[in-house]
Amino acid sequence: MRLNPVFLLSATDVSHFPSEAKTYGAPEVAFLGRSNVGKSSLINSLLGSKQAHTSSTPGRTRAINFFALHEGAGAKMKVKPTLIFADLPGYGYAKISKSISAEWPQFIEPYIADRETLALCVCLVDTNIPPQANDHQLITYLKQTQRPFLVVGTKADRLSNNVLAKNMAALKREHEIDEILPVSAKTDSGTKALWQRLMAVAE
């Protein structure tokens, strides 16, 4: 089933989050990860459009961007979205000014901790680099708050099968998780499997 994305809004404060009246209480999927992990590229690959803004400068996304995914198109688009995507700012990029980094927890932590319609957190980790401490902090936080989450390994197309398997094993071991779904926004590898998991949330 093809879903058509509609940009809802950008939120830089809890008061900006879309109301249930605006989203019709549709389940939300949050995409989280380090700056430059390929988050916006993956979202665009899933949506088949350039909805999420990609940048070669890490840390460009400084708001939570919400997209409503609808069945149908144009006038035939269903009123209630099937899913809401929430594209969260990347973390772990040191060159961003301290003032901006300090503002992030004020609206990101309440979103993850308190958002009732948040059904799944998709945690993106880069399969090309060693396990990162701030990824581990996020995954541990989601376990502690009992938020459903799925860890997705990005940029999987850049590695041979042997190296990918070795890196994935290291990521699972370090982050103490049983599953990582490898994907590539460039080749679309793994995106079908990811869609199946997202649609399970919608149902």
LOVO-11680 format. One record per residue (C-alpha): residue number from 0; x negated, y negated, z negated. Coordinates in nm, 4 decimals. Each point is the difference from the previous one (the first is absolute). Layout:
N
{node NUM, {X, Y, Z}}
...
//
This chain:
203
{node 0, {0.0000, 0.0000, 0.0000}}
{node 1, {-0.1403, -0.3374, 0.1002}}
{node 2, {0.0359, -0.2776, -0.2550}}
{node 3, {-0.0109, -0.3653, 0.1016}}
{node 4, {-0.1850, -0.2352, -0.2356}}
{node 5, {0.1263, -0.3431, -0.1005}}
{node 6, {-0.2255, -0.2306, -0.2036}}
{node 7, {0.1804, -0.1041, -0.3187}}
{node 8, {-0.2289, -0.2319, -0.1963}}
{node 9, {-0.3377, -0.0596, -0.1641}}
{node 10, {-0.0057, -0.0066, -0.3808}}
{node 11, {-0.2658, -0.1620, -0.2173}}
{node 12, {0.2103, 0.0069, -0.3164}}
{node 13, {0.2405, 0.2409, -0.1715}}
{node 14, {0.2840, -0.2453, 0.0702}}
{node 15, {-0.0684, 0.0355, 0.3759}}
{node 16, {0.0603, 0.3768, 0.0130}}
{node 17, {0.2966, 0.0825, 0.2265}}
{node 18, {0.3237, 0.0522, -0.1902}}
{node 19, {0.2029, 0.3183, 0.0186}}
{node 20, {0.2584, -0.1987, 0.1961}}
{node 21, {-0.2658, -0.0658, 0.2653}}
{node 22, {-0.1324, 0.3582, 0.0152}}
{node 23, {0.3294, 0.1802, -0.0800}}
{node 24, {-0.1963, 0.1944, -0.2619}}
{node 25, {-0.1952, 0.1919, 0.2658}}
{node 26, {-0.2990, 0.1973, -0.1343}}
{node 27, {-0.3316, -0.1833, 0.0230}}
{node 28, {-0.3390, 0.1375, 0.0989}}
{node 29, {-0.2993, -0.2040, -0.1178}}
{node 30, {-0.3314, 0.0160, 0.1858}}
{node 31, {-0.3000, -0.0614, -0.2260}}
{node 32, {-0.3737, 0.0133, 0.0550}}
{node 33, {-0.3327, -0.1736, 0.0010}}
{node 34, {-0.0521, -0.2930, 0.2340}}
{node 35, {-0.1012, 0.1225, 0.3461}}
{node 36, {0.1230, 0.3571, -0.0612}}
{node 37, {0.2175, -0.0305, 0.3122}}
{node 38, {0.3331, -0.0586, -0.1724}}
{node 39, {0.1516, -0.2427, 0.2508}}
{node 40, {-0.1260, 0.2103, 0.2935}}
{node 41, {0.1695, 0.3096, -0.1438}}
{node 42, {0.3278, -0.1847, -0.0599}}
{node 43, {-0.0066, -0.1281, 0.3589}}
{node 44, {-0.0732, 0.3527, 0.1248}}
{node 45, {0.2964, 0.1375, -0.1959}}
{node 46, {0.2328, -0.2737, 0.1226}}
{node 47, {-0.1257, -0.0012, 0.3581}}
{node 48, {-0.0276, -0.3789, -0.0161}}
{node 49, {-0.2246, -0.2809, -0.1215}}
{node 50, {0.2168, -0.0873, -0.3007}}
{node 51, {-0.2798, 0.0135, -0.2566}}
{node 52, {-0.2706, -0.2607, 0.0476}}
{node 53, {-0.3415, 0.1578, 0.0520}}
{node 54, {-0.3205, -0.1947, -0.0501}}
{node 55, {-0.3719, 0.0702, 0.0269}}
{node 56, {-0.0403, -0.2073, -0.3175}}
{node 57, {0.0751, 0.2214, -0.3025}}
{node 58, {0.2473, -0.1317, -0.2518}}
{node 59, {0.2112, -0.2090, 0.2386}}
{node 60, {0.3306, 0.1368, -0.1285}}
{node 61, {0.0702, -0.2005, -0.3157}}
{node 62, {0.3725, 0.0627, -0.0332}}
{node 63, {0.2223, 0.3066, -0.0092}}
{node 64, {0.1560, 0.0157, 0.3466}}
{node 65, {0.3352, 0.1782, 0.0203}}
{node 66, {0.1353, 0.1674, 0.3150}}
{node 67, {0.3453, 0.1577, 0.0382}}
{node 68, {0.0130, 0.3105, 0.2207}}
{node 69, {0.3332, 0.0480, 0.1754}}
{node 70, {0.1571, 0.2706, 0.2114}}
{node 71, {0.1161, -0.1249, 0.3383}}
{node 72, {-0.0952, -0.3237, 0.1742}}
{node 73, {0.1479, -0.3433, 0.0523}}
{node 74, {0.3753, -0.0191, -0.0572}}
{node 75, {0.0137, 0.3762, -0.0683}}
{node 76, {-0.2494, -0.0252, -0.2873}}
{node 77, {0.1419, 0.1483, -0.3192}}
{node 78, {0.0582, -0.2568, -0.2734}}
{node 79, {-0.1664, 0.1975, -0.2779}}
{node 80, {-0.3698, 0.0661, 0.0688}}
{node 81, {-0.1226, 0.3593, -0.0151}}
{node 82, {-0.3198, -0.1086, -0.1745}}
{node 83, {-0.1818, -0.3117, -0.1161}}
{node 84, {-0.3763, -0.0226, 0.0523}}
{node 85, {-0.1960, -0.2187, -0.2437}}
{node 86, {-0.3491, -0.0942, 0.1201}}
{node 87, {-0.1989, -0.0960, -0.3122}}
{node 88, {-0.3164, -0.2108, -0.0122}}
{node 89, {-0.3254, 0.1927, 0.0129}}
{node 90, {-0.2192, 0.0170, -0.3068}}
{node 91, {-0.3718, 0.0300, -0.0706}}
{node 92, {-0.1330, -0.2712, 0.2293}}
{node 93, {-0.2507, -0.2054, -0.1975}}
{node 94, {-0.0250, -0.3001, 0.2339}}
{node 95, {0.3567, -0.1115, -0.0618}}
{node 96, {0.0127, -0.2903, -0.2424}}
{node 97, {0.0553, 0.0880, -0.3644}}
{node 98, {0.3133, -0.2187, -0.0131}}
{node 99, {0.1768, 0.2107, 0.2642}}
{node 100, {-0.1123, 0.3292, -0.1562}}
{node 101, {0.1263, -0.1205, -0.3380}}
{node 102, {0.3457, -0.0740, 0.1433}}
{node 103, {0.0503, 0.3451, 0.1503}}
{node 104, {0.0866, 0.2005, -0.3136}}
{node 105, {0.2712, -0.2542, -0.0865}}
{node 106, {0.2211, 0.1320, 0.2782}}
{node 107, {-0.1575, 0.3311, 0.1066}}
{node 108, {0.0051, 0.1795, -0.3351}}
{node 109, {0.3660, -0.0915, -0.0692}}
{node 110, {0.0880, 0.1214, 0.3495}}
{node 111, {-0.1628, 0.3418, -0.0536}}
{node 112, {0.1087, 0.0352, -0.3634}}
{node 113, {0.3551, -0.1354, 0.0072}}
{node 114, {0.1408, 0.0085, 0.3537}}
{node 115, {0.2987, 0.2363, -0.0230}}
{node 116, {0.0299, 0.0577, 0.3759}}
{node 117, {-0.3703, 0.0948, 0.0369}}
{node 118, {0.0194, 0.3670, 0.0976}}
{node 119, {-0.3564, 0.0780, 0.1117}}
{node 120, {-0.3463, -0.1564, -0.0203}}
{node 121, {-0.2241, 0.0866, 0.2946}}
{node 122, {-0.3590, -0.0363, -0.1241}}
{node 123, {-0.2466, -0.0401, 0.2843}}
{node 124, {-0.3612, 0.1143, -0.0447}}
{node 125, {-0.2747, -0.0255, 0.2638}}
{node 126, {-0.1226, 0.3477, 0.0995}}
{node 127, {-0.3253, -0.1533, 0.1344}}
{node 128, {-0.1366, -0.1225, -0.3348}}
{node 129, {-0.0625, 0.1601, -0.3416}}
{node 130, {0.2827, -0.0042, -0.2589}}
{node 131, {0.0519, -0.3508, -0.1389}}
{node 132, {0.0536, -0.0875, -0.3661}}
{node 133, {0.2882, -0.2411, 0.0672}}
{node 134, {0.1842, 0.2643, 0.2046}}
{node 135, {-0.0367, 0.2320, -0.2975}}
{node 136, {0.1364, -0.2716, -0.2331}}
{node 137, {0.3082, -0.0426, 0.2203}}
{node 138, {0.0683, 0.3745, 0.0249}}
{node 139, {-0.0454, 0.0397, -0.3776}}
{node 140, {0.2381, -0.2917, -0.0595}}
{node 141, {0.2665, 0.1584, 0.2228}}
{node 142, {-0.0355, 0.3307, -0.1847}}
{node 143, {0.0354, -0.1751, -0.3361}}
{node 144, {0.3077, -0.1963, 0.1112}}
{node 145, {0.1429, 0.3167, 0.1634}}
{node 146, {0.0485, -0.1744, 0.3335}}
{node 147, {0.0337, 0.2442, 0.2924}}
{node 148, {-0.3032, -0.0444, 0.2252}}
{node 149, {-0.1682, 0.1483, 0.3047}}
{node 150, {-0.3703, -0.0435, 0.0738}}
{node 151, {-0.0758, -0.0545, 0.3686}}
{node 152, {-0.3542, 0.0128, 0.1433}}
{node 153, {-0.0495, -0.2614, 0.2736}}
{node 154, {-0.2403, -0.0198, 0.2978}}
{node 155, {-0.0135, 0.3806, 0.0241}}
{node 156, {-0.0730, -0.0190, 0.3753}}
{node 157, {-0.3517, -0.1339, -0.0675}}
{node 158, {-0.1267, 0.3244, -0.1554}}
{node 159, {-0.0666, 0.3515, 0.1232}}
{node 160, {0.2239, 0.2690, -0.1479}}
{node 161, {-0.2809, 0.1270, -0.2254}}
{node 162, {-0.0878, -0.3423, -0.1388}}
{node 163, {0.3677, -0.0897, -0.0439}}
{node 164, {0.0642, 0.3217, -0.1958}}
{node 165, {-0.3032, -0.0682, -0.2225}}
{node 166, {0.1020, -0.3636, -0.0632}}
{node 167, {0.3612, 0.0961, -0.0703}}
{node 168, {-0.1150, 0.2602, -0.2532}}
{node 169, {-0.2104, -0.2667, -0.1760}}
{node 170, {0.2944, -0.2433, -0.0062}}
{node 171, {0.2327, 0.2640, -0.1473}}
{node 172, {-0.2554, 0.0957, -0.2636}}
{node 173, {-0.0851, -0.3572, -0.1055}}
{node 174, {0.3605, -0.1240, -0.0020}}
{node 175, {0.1278, 0.3229, -0.1631}}
{node 176, {0.2731, 0.0618, 0.2575}}
{node 177, {0.1112, 0.3083, 0.1917}}
{node 178, {0.0912, -0.1565, 0.3327}}
{node 179, {-0.1246, -0.2648, 0.2422}}
{node 180, {0.1696, -0.0487, 0.3364}}
{node 181, {-0.2612, -0.0965, 0.2648}}
{node 182, {0.1203, -0.2512, 0.2608}}
{node 183, {-0.1324, -0.2153, 0.2806}}
{node 184, {0.1748, -0.3186, 0.1094}}
{node 185, {-0.2158, 0.0069, 0.3135}}
{node 186, {0.0992, 0.3473, 0.1249}}
{node 187, {0.3299, 0.0370, -0.1938}}
{node 188, {-0.1362, 0.3233, -0.1480}}
{node 189, {0.1865, 0.0836, -0.3206}}
{node 190, {0.2639, -0.2715, 0.0418}}
{node 191, {0.2713, 0.2532, 0.0897}}
{node 192, {-0.0660, 0.1904, -0.3240}}
{node 193, {0.0041, -0.3291, -0.1902}}
{node 194, {0.3341, -0.0978, 0.1591}}
{node 195, {0.1476, 0.3313, -0.1181}}
{node 196, {-0.0987, -0.0857, -0.3568}}
{node 197, {0.1436, -0.3514, 0.0306}}
{node 198, {0.3284, 0.1263, 0.1456}}
{node 199, {0.0278, 0.2473, -0.2888}}
{node 200, {-0.0032, -0.3065, -0.2279}}
{node 201, {0.2763, -0.1607, 0.2083}}
{node 202, {0.2185, 0.3092, -0.0340}}
//
